[in-house]
Amino acid sequence: MARKTITADEIRQTVKDENVLFLRLMFTDINGIVKNVEVPISQLEKVLNNKITFDGSSIDGFVRIEESDMLLFPDLDTWLLFPWENDHGKIARLICSVHRPDGSPFAGDPRNNLIRVVNEMKEAGFTSFNIGPEPEFFLFKMDENGNPTTQLNDKGSYFDFAPLDLGE
């Protein structure tokens, strides 16, 4: 099923029809933590024209104070009207990529890096990808004071026929 492309005009119309008062501009820091800049809907045209700035030096792993100005470029296809509202109106969100003041993609933005790598793979002739997170963890023993140690909780290993570890 093909994804529907959303236009700026459709967003403007939805804002009007649904009484949207605030827009959350979401992006991810270099550690994978979702960040959020919320703006009043009066700033919609600035949002749609990639003119919303924020202080990148306040985000871990981004930039120094001397180069702190960053821009948010929204991906219109990520438009979402949240299903809740308060007494005054609704809130919507757009997921953004982070750019430098000159408009170039910021190298510390995971979204920009994913887009760049996918494009490089397409140029190399790859037409499909199997990409996803692989969460893993270890369980550690606690000491007599309840503090974690560096000793593993069990001796389980990969690909055992039967679960041999305490985490199963």
N, C-alpha and C positions, 0 to 999 in steps of 0.2 A: 504494500500500500504506500503510495507516494505521499510525502508530507505536503501539506497545504502551505503555500507561501502567503504570509500576511503582509499587507501593505501599510504604509504610514497612514493613508486615508482611512483604512479599515480600523486602525487603532484610534484615530481621532474620532471616528463615528462611535465606536464602542465606549470611549471615554464619555462622550456626550450622552449616549443612550443609557448608560449604566451608572451615571453619577459617580465616576471615579474621581477621588480627591487626591490620592497620593500614589506615587509610583516608586517601587523598590527596584533599584538598579543593583543587580547581584553580580559578583565576580568572585574568583577564587584566588587566595594567596598562594605563595610558592609551597606552603605546607599542606595545601588541599582544604584549607578552612574557608567556608563560604563567608564572604563579606557582603555588606549591604549599605548602599547610600540611598536614603529615602528623600524624595523631592516632592514638593507640591505639584499638582497637575498643571499649574500655571507655567511650569518649566518644561512642558511637553515638547515644544518646538526646539528648545535647546537640546533635549534628549535626542530627538529624532535627527538633529543635525550634528551629532557627536560633539557637543559643546559643553558637556558637564565635566567639570574638573574636580579632583580631590587631591588630598595631600598624601602622596605615595610614601613619604618618609615615615608615616604613622603605621605602615603595614610591615610586619616582620618580613625581612628578606627582599623588600622592594628596592628602594633607593635612599640615598643620603639626603639630608635636609637641603643641600645646595641644588639638588635636581628633583625637588619634591612634586612639582606639578605633573599630574597624570590626567589622561582623558579616558572616559568610558564610552565605548562604541557598542551600542545595543544590537543584539541579534533579534530582529523583529519577529522571526519565526519562533522565538521563545516566549512571546507574549502570553501571559496568563492572568486572568481575572480571578483573584482569590474568592472562594465561595462564601466568605464571611464579610460582614460589614458592621460598622458602628452606626450610631444615630445620625452621623453626618454624611456618610457615603462609603464607597468601596475603595479597595486597594488593589493595584495590579503590579505585576513584576515583568522585568525584562532581564535576561542574562546578558552580560556584557563581556567584551574583551577589553584589555587594558592597553592603552597606547601612550606614546610619548607626546609632548606638546607639538612636535612637528607632524604628528599623525602616523608615525611609524609604529609597528607593533612592538610592545614592550617584551623583551626577551624573558623576563621573569614571570610572565603570565602563562599558566598551564594551558589555558584555552588556546592562546595563540600558538603555543608549541605543538599542541595536538593538531591544529589545522595545518601548520607548516609540515609536520611529519606525514600526515595523510596525503597532502598534495605532493610531497616528494615521492611517496610510495606509488601514487598514481602515475607520476611522470616516469617512474622506473618500470611501469608495466603491470603493477599489481592492481587488480580490480575489486578484490574483496578483502576484508580484514576480520579477524577474530580478536577483538580487543576487549579486555575487561579487567577489573581488579581481582587480585588473589589474596584475600585477607588471611593472614597467618598469625599465630600467637604462641607463646610459651607460658607454661604455668611454673611459677617459682615457689620454693619452700619459704616459709616465714621463720624468722628466728624466735627465740623465747620471748621477745618483747613485741612481737607482732609486726616486725619490719621485714620487708622482702629481702631475700638473699639472692645470690647468683647461682644457687643450686637448683637444678631442675627438679620438678615434683615427681617425675617418673622416668622410665627408660623406654618409652614408646618410640617407634621409628616409622618411617614411611613404608607403605605398601605391605604391611603385615597382613596375613590372611585373616587373623582374628584381632580384635582390639586388645592390645596389651598395656595400654597406658591408662592412667587414672582419669584422663580428660574425656574418655569415651562414655 
